[in-house]
Amino acid sequence: MKPNASTCPRVLIVDPCVESREVLRTVLQRRGITTLEASEGREGLALARRYHPGVIVLDVETVPAADTETRAGYGDESRGSNTSLVMLASARRDTVGLPTGEVIPKPYHYGPLVRTIEQLLQTTARAGRRTG
């Protein structure tokens, strides 16, 4: 989905599973949050660089451990644009080479994930008001 030009917070969902993206998109949009979606890591990074979402939800399976350039790109984007990173991972070792961020172990429940996203968006909004 393309983002609109409004001031709605944006969340980028990078997940290979269509159903997971659909559920998360539906829940977030009902809360007034604009979503962007990608099914693989490089596509997601391009969207992050273009739209600078407040939160990136990244299923680490979309970025192979050997793709150090893409993994580093997510770190650069999260540090440089006041973007929070939430990583969905089967194990901590899956996050090697990725920047620090919230790690949600898989399998996960959508309720706690959505609460984490909302809290991070609030933190990002407060930080933006202080620097803006």
HUWOVEN-V118344 format. One record per backbone hydrogen bond with DSSP energy under -0.5 kcal/mol. CO is the residue of the C=O (numbers start at 1). NH is the residue of the N-H. If there is no record, write none. Layout:
co/nh
CO/NH
CO/NH
This chain:
co/nh
9/34
10/54
10/55
11/13
11/36
12/14
12/57
13/15
13/38
14/59
16/18
17/21
18/22
19/23
20/24
21/25
22/26
23/27
24/28
25/29
26/30
27/31
28/31
28/33
29/32
32/34
34/11
36/13
38/15
40/44
41/45
42/46
43/47
44/48
45/49
46/50
47/51
48/52
54/84
55/12
56/58
56/86
57/14
57/59
58/60
58/88
59/62
60/63
62/41
62/64
64/67
66/68
67/71
68/72
69/73
70/74
71/75
72/76
73/77
74/78
75/79
76/80
77/81
78/83
84/56
85/87
85/102
86/58
87/89
87/104
88/60
89/106
91/94
92/95
93/96
95/98
102/87
102/104
103/105
104/89
109/113
110/114
111/115
112/116
113/117
114/118
115/119
116/120
117/121
118/122
119/123
120/124
121/125
122/126
123/127
124/128
125/129
126/130
127/131
128/132
